[in-house]
Amino acid sequence: MGPDGTAGPGVVYSLDHQIPPPAPCTMPENVPPDLLALRERIDQLDRRFVELLAERNDLVAQVANVKRQSGFPIRDPDREARMLETRRELGSSDGIRPEVVESLFRVILWASRDRQASLRAAVPKHVEPRVIAIIGGLGGMGRCLETMFGEQGHEVLVADLDTTLRPREAAQRADVTVISVNIRATREVVELIGPQCREDSLLMDVTSIKTDPVAAMLASTPATVIGTHPLFGPSINSLQGQRVVVTPGREDSGPWLDWLEAALTAAGLEVIQTTPERHDRIMSVVQVLTHYSTEVIGRTMQQLGVSVEESLQFTSPIYHMELLMAARHFAQSPDLYSAIEMTNPNAEAVTSAFTQAADEIRDLIVTGDQQGFREAFGEVTDFFGDFARTALTESTYLIDRLVERA
């Protein structure tokens, strides 16, 4: 299951799984008989292909068991790189474009890692069960964490506004207390819950800013304090390859920090350790700048009275991608984004820099200053350096996947 409770790529198949034939569909008239015969052969091959994937999935389950018994990590980058190169060569030798084969096997490898994580391949054989209280556990991220910790064998206590178990009681019983509430409510909840945490326990939060929540936790409890920020939303299908930031609050966080990083890694997450101040400074670009620019684009389109439907008739893949990200943004909670942007201590500096850059580029365009535009463009190109070429390659891959779905 995915962390949001939906069936993810870790769904189990067995060798005797009966794969049904394709659902009947309305056939266009006058389909050539030879084409019908060829389509039937393709359908048969596809069924065999899925059967082979099911067989491979059973082998992955055995791999997961060996890795858990031996302590070998789920991901083996060198092995994956060799596999992809070998598969590309196989594709080329059989007349198949190597990038097509690589794309296919990247998805298969991702699903394999997700399957192994769901089978607790990265969880040590002997894990000491902990009591973990999630304050705000009925929210999206709270449920995601409940699933993650529960799958690792811990007892999870969920406390929220509408639960019988009250937050203070849950914190008193817990070895680990997680604050998973709205950013604006975090300090208030921390000040209520922090004093209830035992000195030998761990208090942590999952908000998108870190300086103020960590300071609030340190002031409210003698317990170990670690701020965290999952760099993903709760609706993702898998934790595999997602990132989470951890910001230890005290120098003596060692044992609990080791425990938390092991738990996050076992779930397939990549852990990034930093300070609360550095986190908020970088997030002012990663979050505030990107969200702010998206909101300006959306607001501009709305004020210009742009027809989204009409623009999609003329869309290029890049515009389609940009429009998807903008519309995705506005399909979510304004309270969430306002909290992310308004509570970051670096928001004013970032938004002011954006406005200044926008005015500069506008003046170059309106006045027709081609030389000035070229110089500004070149300065930014130099700023991105080698990443610009990497971006061309990776964005081309994304464009190809988007066009495939059209």
C-alpha positions as CSV (number, residue, x, y, z in Angstrom):
1,M,0.0,0.0,0.0
2,G,1.1,3.5,-0.6
3,P,1.4,5.9,2.4
4,D,-1.9,7.4,1.6
5,G,-3.6,4.0,1.9
6,T,-3.9,3.4,-1.9
7,A,-2.5,0.5,-3.8
8,G,1.0,1.4,-4.8
9,P,3.6,-0.3,-6.9
10,G,4.3,-2.7,-4.0
11,V,1.1,-4.6,-4.6
12,V,1.7,-8.3,-4.3
13,Y,1.4,-10.6,-7.3
14,S,1.7,-14.4,-7.1
15,L,2.9,-16.8,-9.7
16,D,-0.6,-18.3,-10.2
17,H,-2.1,-14.8,-10.5
18,Q,-4.7,-15.0,-13.3
19,I,-4.3,-12.0,-15.6
20,P,-7.6,-11.3,-17.3
21,P,-7.8,-10.5,-21.0
22,P,-8.3,-6.9,-22.0
23,A,-11.7,-5.5,-21.3
24,P,-14.0,-5.5,-24.4
25,C,-14.0,-2.2,-26.2
26,T,-15.9,-0.8,-29.2
27,M,-14.1,-1.7,-32.4
28,P,-14.0,0.8,-35.2
29,E,-15.6,-0.5,-38.3
30,N,-13.6,-1.9,-41.2
31,V,-10.5,-2.9,-39.2
32,P,-8.3,-5.0,-41.5
33,P,-8.4,-8.7,-40.5
34,D,-4.5,-8.8,-40.6
35,L,-4.4,-5.9,-38.1
36,L,-6.8,-7.7,-35.7
37,A,-4.6,-10.8,-35.8
38,L,-1.5,-8.7,-35.1
39,R,-3.3,-7.0,-32.2
40,E,-4.2,-10.3,-30.7
41,R,-0.6,-11.4,-30.8
42,I,0.4,-8.1,-29.1
43,D,-2.2,-8.7,-26.4
44,Q,-0.8,-12.2,-25.8
45,L,2.7,-10.8,-25.5
46,D,1.5,-8.2,-23.0
47,R,-0.1,-10.8,-20.9
48,R,3.1,-12.8,-20.9
49,F,5.0,-9.6,-20.0
50,V,2.8,-9.0,-16.9
51,E,3.2,-12.6,-15.9
52,L,7.0,-12.2,-16.0
53,L,6.7,-9.0,-13.9
54,A,4.6,-11.0,-11.4
55,E,7.3,-13.7,-11.3
56,R,10.0,-11.0,-10.9
57,N,8.0,-9.5,-8.0
58,D,8.0,-12.8,-6.2
59,L,11.8,-12.9,-6.5
60,V,12.0,-9.4,-5.2
61,A,10.2,-10.6,-2.0
62,Q,12.9,-13.2,-1.6
63,V,15.5,-10.6,-2.1
64,A,13.9,-8.4,0.6
65,N,14.0,-11.3,3.1
66,V,17.8,-11.9,2.4
67,K,18.5,-8.2,2.8
68,R,16.7,-8.0,6.1
69,Q,18.5,-11.1,7.4
70,S,21.9,-9.8,6.3
71,G,21.4,-6.1,6.9
72,F,22.3,-5.3,3.2
73,P,20.7,-2.0,2.1
74,I,17.7,-1.9,-0.2
75,R,19.4,0.3,-2.7
76,D,22.6,-0.7,-4.5
77,P,23.5,2.1,-6.9
78,D,26.4,0.3,-8.5
79,R,24.2,-2.7,-9.2
80,E,21.4,-0.5,-10.6
81,A,23.8,1.4,-12.9
82,R,25.2,-1.9,-14.3
83,M,21.7,-3.3,-14.8
84,L,20.6,-0.2,-16.7
85,E,23.6,-0.2,-18.9
86,T,23.2,-3.9,-19.6
87,R,19.5,-3.4,-20.4
88,R,20.3,-0.5,-22.7
89,E,22.8,-2.7,-24.6
90,L,20.2,-5.5,-24.9
91,G,17.7,-3.1,-26.3
92,S,20.2,-1.7,-28.8
93,S,21.1,-5.2,-30.0
94,D,17.5,-6.0,-30.6
95,G,16.7,-2.8,-32.4
96,I,15.0,-1.0,-29.5
97,R,15.9,2.5,-28.6
98,P,18.1,2.3,-25.4
99,E,16.4,5.2,-23.8
100,V,13.0,3.4,-24.0
101,V,14.5,0.3,-22.4
102,E,16.1,2.4,-19.7
103,S,12.9,4.3,-18.9
104,L,11.0,1.0,-18.5
105,F,13.6,-0.5,-16.2
106,R,13.9,2.6,-14.1
107,V,10.2,2.2,-13.2
108,I,10.7,-1.5,-12.5
109,L,13.6,-0.8,-10.2
110,W,11.7,1.9,-8.4
111,A,8.8,-0.5,-7.9
112,S,11.3,-3.2,-6.7
113,R,12.7,-0.9,-4.0
114,D,9.2,0.1,-2.9
115,R,8.2,-3.6,-2.6
116,Q,11.3,-4.3,-0.6
117,A,10.6,-1.4,1.8
118,S,7.0,-2.6,2.2
119,L,8.4,-5.9,3.3
120,R,10.6,-4.2,5.9
121,A,13.8,-5.2,4.1
122,A,15.7,-2.2,5.7
123,V,14.2,-2.7,9.2
124,P,16.7,-4.5,11.4
125,K,15.6,-8.0,12.6
126,H,15.6,-6.9,16.2
127,V,13.8,-3.5,16.5
128,E,12.9,-2.3,20.0
129,P,9.3,-1.3,19.7
130,R,8.7,2.2,20.7
131,V,5.5,4.1,21.7
132,I,5.0,6.9,19.2
133,A,2.4,9.6,19.7
134,I,1.4,11.6,16.6
135,I,-0.3,14.9,17.6
136,G,-2.5,15.8,14.6
137,G,-2.5,12.2,13.5
138,L,-5.7,12.4,11.6
139,G,-4.2,14.8,9.1
140,G,-2.6,13.7,5.8
141,M,1.0,13.7,7.1
142,G,0.0,12.3,10.4
143,R,-1.6,9.3,8.7
144,C,1.5,8.9,6.5
145,L,3.7,8.8,9.6
146,E,1.3,6.4,11.3
147,T,1.6,4.0,8.5
148,M,5.4,4.3,8.3
149,F,6.0,3.7,12.0
150,G,3.4,1.1,12.3
151,E,4.9,-1.0,9.5
152,Q,8.2,-0.9,11.4
153,G,6.6,-2.6,14.4
154,H,6.1,0.4,16.7
155,E,2.9,1.2,18.7
156,V,1.4,4.4,17.3
157,L,-0.9,6.6,19.4
158,V,-3.0,9.0,17.3
159,A,-4.2,12.1,19.1
160,D,-6.2,14.9,17.4
161,L,-9.0,17.3,18.0
162,D,-11.7,14.5,17.5
163,T,-9.9,11.6,19.1
164,T,-10.8,10.1,22.5
165,L,-7.1,10.0,23.3
166,R,-6.1,13.5,24.2
167,P,-2.7,15.0,23.0
168,R,-1.4,15.6,26.6
169,E,-2.1,12.0,27.6
170,A,-0.5,10.6,24.4
171,A,2.7,12.6,25.0
172,Q,2.9,11.4,28.6
173,R,2.8,7.8,27.4
174,A,5.1,8.2,24.4
175,D,8.8,7.5,23.8
176,V,8.5,9.7,20.7
177,T,6.1,12.5,20.3
178,V,5.5,14.0,16.8
179,I,3.8,17.4,16.3
180,S,2.0,17.2,13.0
181,V,-0.2,20.2,12.9
182,N,-0.7,23.4,10.9
183,I,2.4,25.6,10.9
184,R,0.6,28.5,12.6
185,A,-0.6,26.3,15.4
186,T,2.7,24.5,15.9
187,R,4.1,26.8,18.6
188,E,0.9,26.7,20.6
189,V,0.7,23.0,20.4
190,V,4.4,22.6,21.3
191,E,4.0,24.8,24.4
192,L,1.1,22.6,25.5
193,I,2.7,19.2,24.7
194,G,6.4,19.8,25.4
195,P,6.1,19.8,29.2
196,Q,4.3,16.5,29.1
197,C,7.3,14.7,27.4
198,R,9.6,12.7,29.5
199,E,13.3,13.8,29.7
200,D,14.4,10.5,28.1
201,S,12.0,10.8,25.2
202,L,12.1,12.5,21.8
203,L,10.0,15.5,20.7
204,M,9.9,16.3,17.0
205,D,7.8,18.3,14.5
206,V,7.2,18.1,10.7
207,T,6.6,21.7,9.7
208,S,8.0,23.4,6.6
209,I,9.9,26.0,8.7
210,K,12.4,25.0,11.4
211,T,13.9,27.9,13.3
212,D,10.8,28.9,15.4
213,P,9.4,25.3,16.0
214,V,12.8,24.0,17.2
215,A,13.2,27.0,19.4
216,A,9.8,26.5,20.9
217,M,10.4,22.8,21.5
218,L,13.8,23.5,23.2
219,A,12.1,26.1,25.5
220,S,9.2,23.8,26.4
221,T,10.9,20.5,27.3
222,P,14.2,18.9,28.6
223,A,13.6,16.0,26.1
224,T,15.7,15.4,23.0
225,V,14.5,17.8,20.3
226,I,14.7,17.2,16.6
227,G,13.0,19.3,13.9
228,T,12.1,17.5,10.7
229,H,10.7,18.6,7.3
230,P,9.4,15.9,4.9
231,L,10.1,17.3,1.4
232,F,7.0,15.7,0.0
233,G,3.2,15.7,0.5
234,P,1.2,13.0,2.2
235,S,-0.6,12.0,-1.1
236,I,2.5,10.4,-2.7
237,N,2.3,6.7,-3.7
238,S,5.6,5.8,-2.2
239,L,8.2,7.1,0.2
240,Q,11.0,5.6,-1.9
241,G,13.6,8.2,-2.9
242,Q,11.8,11.0,-1.1
243,R,13.8,13.3,1.1
244,V,13.4,14.5,4.7
245,V,15.4,17.2,6.5
246,V,16.4,16.7,10.1
247,T,17.6,19.5,12.4
248,P,18.8,18.4,15.8
249,G,18.1,20.8,18.5
250,R,20.6,19.8,21.2
251,E,24.2,18.6,20.9
252,D,23.3,15.4,22.9
253,S,20.7,14.3,20.3
254,G,23.0,11.3,19.4
255,P,21.0,8.2,20.4
256,W,17.6,9.5,19.3
257,L,19.1,11.1,16.1
258,D,20.6,7.7,15.2
259,W,17.2,6.0,15.9
260,L,15.2,8.5,13.8
261,E,17.6,8.4,10.9
262,A,17.5,4.6,10.9
263,A,13.7,4.6,10.9
264,L,13.5,7.1,8.1
265,T,16.1,5.3,6.0
266,A,14.3,2.0,6.6
267,A,11.2,3.5,5.0
268,G,13.2,4.4,1.9
269,L,13.7,8.1,2.7
270,E,16.9,10.0,2.0
271,V,17.9,12.0,5.2
272,I,19.5,15.4,5.0
273,Q,20.9,16.8,8.2
274,T,21.3,20.6,8.7
275,T,20.6,23.4,11.1
276,P,17.2,25.1,11.5
277,E,18.6,28.4,10.2
278,R,20.3,26.9,7.1
279,H,17.1,25.0,6.4
280,D,14.9,28.1,6.5
281,R,17.4,30.1,4.3
282,I,17.4,27.4,1.6
283,M,13.6,26.8,1.9
284,S,13.1,30.5,1.2
285,V,14.3,29.7,-2.4
286,V,13.0,26.1,-2.7
287,Q,9.6,27.0,-1.4
288,V,8.9,30.7,-1.0
289,L,10.5,31.8,-4.3
290,T,8.9,29.0,-6.4
291,H,5.5,29.3,-4.7
292,Y,5.5,33.1,-5.0
293,S,6.5,33.0,-8.7
294,T,3.7,30.3,-9.4
295,E,1.2,32.5,-7.7
296,V,2.2,35.5,-9.7
297,I,1.9,33.5,-12.9
298,G,-1.6,32.3,-11.9
299,R,-2.7,35.7,-10.8
300,T,-1.5,37.3,-14.1
301,M,-3.3,34.7,-16.2
302,Q,-6.5,35.3,-14.2
303,Q,-6.3,39.1,-14.5
304,L,-5.5,38.8,-18.3
305,G,-8.6,36.7,-18.7
306,V,-6.6,33.9,-20.4
307,S,-8.7,30.9,-21.6
308,V,-6.9,27.9,-20.1
309,E,-8.8,25.6,-22.5
310,E,-7.9,27.6,-25.6
311,S,-4.3,27.9,-24.5
312,L,-4.1,24.1,-24.2
313,Q,-5.0,23.8,-27.9
314,F,-1.8,25.6,-28.8
315,T,0.3,24.2,-26.0
316,S,4.0,23.2,-26.2
317,P,5.2,20.5,-23.8
318,I,7.0,23.1,-21.7
319,Y,3.9,25.3,-21.4
320,H,1.8,22.3,-20.6
321,M,4.2,21.3,-17.8
322,E,4.3,24.9,-16.4
323,L,0.5,25.1,-16.5
324,L,0.2,21.7,-14.8
325,M,2.4,22.9,-11.9
326,A,0.5,26.2,-11.6
327,A,-2.9,24.6,-11.6
328,R,-1.7,21.9,-9.2
329,H,-0.6,24.7,-6.8
330,F,-4.0,26.4,-6.9
331,A,-5.8,23.1,-6.5
332,Q,-4.4,22.9,-2.9
333,S,-4.9,24.8,0.3
334,P,-4.3,28.6,0.4
335,D,-3.8,28.4,4.1
336,L,-1.0,25.9,3.6
337,Y,0.9,28.0,1.1
338,S,0.3,31.3,3.0
339,A,1.7,29.7,6.1
340,I,4.8,28.4,4.3
341,E,5.5,31.8,2.7
342,M,4.5,34.1,5.4
343,T,6.2,32.4,8.3
344,N,9.6,32.0,6.6
345,P,11.9,34.6,8.2
346,N,13.6,35.2,4.8
347,A,10.4,35.8,2.8
348,E,10.7,39.6,2.5
349,A,14.2,39.4,1.1
350,V,13.3,36.7,-1.5
351,T,10.1,38.3,-2.7
352,S,11.8,41.7,-3.0
353,A,14.6,40.2,-5.1
354,F,12.0,38.6,-7.3
355,T,10.2,41.9,-7.9
356,Q,13.5,43.6,-8.7
357,A,14.5,40.9,-11.2
358,A,11.0,41.0,-12.8
359,D,11.2,44.8,-13.2
360,E,14.7,44.5,-14.8
361,I,13.6,41.8,-17.3
362,R,10.4,43.7,-18.0
363,D,12.3,46.9,-18.9
364,L,14.6,45.0,-21.2
365,I,11.6,43.5,-23.1
366,V,9.5,46.6,-23.3
367,T,12.4,48.8,-24.5
368,G,13.6,46.2,-27.0
369,D,17.0,46.1,-25.4
370,Q,18.3,42.9,-27.1
371,Q,21.9,43.4,-26.1
372,G,20.9,44.0,-22.5
373,F,18.7,40.9,-22.6
374,R,21.5,38.8,-24.1
375,E,23.9,40.0,-21.3
376,A,21.4,39.3,-18.5
377,F,20.5,35.9,-20.1
378,G,24.2,35.0,-20.3
379,E,24.8,36.0,-16.6
380,V,22.1,33.6,-15.5
381,T,23.4,30.9,-17.8
382,D,26.8,31.2,-16.2
383,F,25.1,31.1,-12.8
384,F,23.5,27.7,-13.5
385,G,26.7,26.3,-15.1
386,D,26.8,22.6,-15.8
387,F,23.4,22.2,-14.2
388,A,21.9,23.9,-17.3
389,R,23.0,21.0,-19.5
390,T,21.8,18.4,-16.9
391,A,18.5,20.2,-16.9
392,L,18.1,19.9,-20.6
393,T,18.6,16.1,-20.4
394,E,16.3,15.6,-17.4
395,S,13.5,17.9,-18.6
396,T,13.5,16.2,-22.0
397,Y,12.9,13.0,-20.2
398,L,9.9,14.6,-18.3
399,I,8.6,16.1,-21.5
400,D,8.7,12.7,-23.2
401,R,6.7,11.1,-20.4
402,L,4.2,14.0,-20.5
403,V,3.7,13.7,-24.2
404,E,3.2,9.9,-23.8
405,R,0.2,10.6,-21.6
406,A,-1.4,13.1,-23.9
